[in-house]
Amino acid sequence: MSVTVTVPNHLMAGLVGPLNENLRSIQEAFDSARIIARGNEVSIEGEDAALVARLVDELALLIAGGQVVDPGVVARTIDILRADQRPSEVLSAEVLRSARGRSVRPKSAGQKHYVDAIGDNVVTFGIGPAGTGKSYLAVALAVQALQAKSVDRIIMTRPAVEAGENLGFLPGDMMAKIDPYLRPLYDALYDMLGTEGARRLLENGTVEVAPLAYMRGRTLNRSFMILDEAQNATPEQLKMFLTRIGFGSKVVVNGDVTQVDLPGGRSGLAELEHVLAGVEGVAFVHLDNRDVVRHRIVADIVSAYDAYQASLDDAASGRPSVRVSRRGPSWSPQAGDAETQRRKAR
């Protein structure tokens, strides 16, 4: 199959990228295709020609909309296309414009599904690894709802659970001790509203950031409630939080079930999908390494951990496991001892 795509002249430089880096990224993703750019035309040959042509069209639309396309955007655009969605719609869906004038948008098919689920449901669970934008997008949607007067206040909370450090060693009173646990929520809030705007809303109580234990006994009407790091909440704590929901409220619960810091690992989040299955107005969105929007190495680290855990599960079940080789040097005590013996033998 052979397809030729005509791209407006003024978009061509942004499409191919500096030193053709975007074109090379496309070629690496579709190694069976032959891609040639001449003038304002991109010719594609091979079995994936139709898909690559759609990709080129979508990237041109993104550039025309003012977005900068780099290899990272190319990779996300390919994932979105393979998820049978239109990248120009996913990556152009603005959630909020921050105080710094930066547009907050979903950057993957999973993130767009997460944003849509929050809009369509009363309670949304975002489950996935670090770097998938769960907390940041939830805060952006909360600020959007506050500005649209859909809610009267924002409640952001996290369990104050230690991750290897001892809370007692931190200086100050209880609020000072739990402040580091809530800091990621503060950071997102300051980024959305600016320092003065966030401080004003915090001082007048329109935005409240508090540890999960402080939610007990309250009924929260017309509130946008965000529970972050929910994998560190017990089943009893999660039930307590979810029963705080009042009229006109919306709830987002985020967590990563692979990073449980609770003693004994008794997380309420892991079993909640089975408990709430079929409840109307409740949605579960699972994000993965394809939705990681931090540095590329974060997605690679998440994939490496997943592969390692899979090999442990295979070993525990007696199934043969496939060894995953990774770039970069590796060392083990046994390998070190063998190397020492070889040197001595010389």
MIDRENSE-608418 format. One record per residue (C-alpha): residue in one letter; x, y, z. Coordinates in steps of 0.1 Angstrom, whole numbers, plus 5000, padded with zeros to 4 digits. Layout:
N
aXYZ
...
//
This chain:
346
m500050005000
s501250354992
v499850685006
t500851045001
v499951315026
t500151675017
v501051905046
p500752285045
n504252435040
h504252635073
l503552315093
m506252095077
a509152205098
g507252135130
l506151805117
v509651665108
g511251825138
p514851945143
l517251725122
n514151515113
e513951375148
n510051345147
l510251165114
r512850925128
s510550855158
i507750765134
q510050545114
e511250365145
a507650295156
f506650165122
d509849995110
s508049805083
a506950135066
r509050345043
i508550715050
i509950985027
a509351365032
r509851585001
g508751945000
n505351955016
e504451595009
v505051285031
s504950955011
i504450625030
e504750275017
g504049945035
e501249765054
d501050035080
a500850315054
a497250405062
l497850435100
v501050635095
a499150865071
r496550925099
l499350995123
v500851255100
d497451425096
e496851425134
l500351575141
a499751845115
l496451935133
l498251955166
i500852185152
a498152395135
g496552435169
g499752575184
q501252265200
v504952185198
v505551835186
d508551645198
p509351265200
g507451245233
v504351385217
v504851155187
a504950855210
r501750955229
t499951035196
i500750685183
d499450525216
i496250735213
l495750625176
r496250265185
a493550315213
d491250415184
q490950775195
r491751095177
p494951255192
s493951605179
e490851575201
v492551415231
l495551635233
s493551955225
a490951915252
e491852195276
v490852135313
l492152465327
r494452745320
s496852785350
a497753115367
r500953115346
g498953095314
r499852735308
s497152505293
v496352195314
r495351915290
p495251535291
k498351395274
s497251035267
a494150825259
g494050705295
q494251055309
k491351165286
h489350875298
y490150975334
v489051335328
d485851225311
a485050985339
i485351255365
g482951475345
d480451195341
n480451035376
v479951125412
v482950915424
t485950835402
f488850615411
g492150675393
i494450385397
g497950385382
p501650435387
a503550755395
g503751015368
t500350945352
g498951285361
k496251155385
s496651415412
y497451705389
l494451655366
a492151605396
v493251935412
a492852115378
l489251975374
a488552085410
v489752435403
q487652435371
a484552335390
l485152605417
q485652875391
a482452755373
k480652775407
s479652405403
v481052355438
d481552585468
r484852445481
i487652205474
i488651945500
m492051775494
t493251495517
r495851215520
p496550945546
a499451055569
v501250715565
e504950685569
a506950565539
g510050445557
e510550755578
n509250815613
l506651095618
g507951155653
f511351265641
l509851565622
p509751895641
g506652095650
d503052015660
m500751765643
m499951995614
a503652065608
k504351695609
i501751605583
d502551895560
p505151695540
y502551435532
l500151705518
r502851905499
p502151745465
l498551875467
y499752215477
d502252225448
a499452145423
l497152405438
y499852675437
d500552595401
m496952625391
l496052935411
g499353115417
t500753185451
e498453475461
g495253315447
a495952975464
r496853145497
r493653355497
l491453055491
l493252845518
e492953135543
n489153175538
g488452805538
t487352775502
v490152525497
e491052285526
v493952055527
a493951815556
p494951455566
l492351185561
a491651145598
y490251495599
m487351395576
r485551185602
g482151295613
r481651555585
t479051585557
l480451775527
n477851935504
r478752105471
s482452005475
f485051865451
m486751605473
i490151455463
l491751165482
d495351115471
e497650815478
a494550615487
q496450285486
n497650385521
a494050405534
t492550105553
p489149965542
e487650145573
q489150475563
l487950455527
k484450375538
m484550665562
f485750905535
l483250785509
t480350825533
r481251195537
i479751275503
g476951525505
f474551675479
g476151835448
s479551695456
k482151515434
v484851275446
v488151165431
v490150885447
n493650825434
g496250565443
d498850315431
v498149965445
t501849865439
q503050125464
v501350035497
d503150165528
l500650045553
p501949805580
g500949455568
g499949595534
r496249595542
s495149845517
g491449925512
l491950045476
a492949705462
e489649535470
l487349835465
e486649775428
h485049445438
v483049605466
l481649885444
a481249705411
g477849795396
v477250095418
e475750375395
g477850695395
v481050515404
a483850475378
f487250305379
v489950425355
h493250225353
l496250405340
d499550245331
n503050325319
r501650455285
d500050735305
v503250845323
v504051205313
r507151265333
h510651195320
r510750895297
i512850705322
v509850705346
a507850495322
d510850265317
i511250225355
v507550145358
s507749885331
a510849735347
y509149695380
d506049535363
a508349285345
y510149205377
q506949145396
a505648925368
s508748715370
l508348675408
d504648575403
d505748315377
a508348175401
a505848155429
s503347975407
g506047735392
r505647875357
p508747925336
s509648305335
v511148495306
r514248685316
v513949055306
s517249205296
r517749585301
r520249825288
g522949945312
p525449775335
s524249535362
w526049375392
s525249105417
p527448965446
q527748635427
a528848815395
g531349015415
d532748705431
a533148535398
e534948835383
t537248835413
q538048465408
r538848525371
r541248805380
k543048595405
a543348315380
r545148555357
//
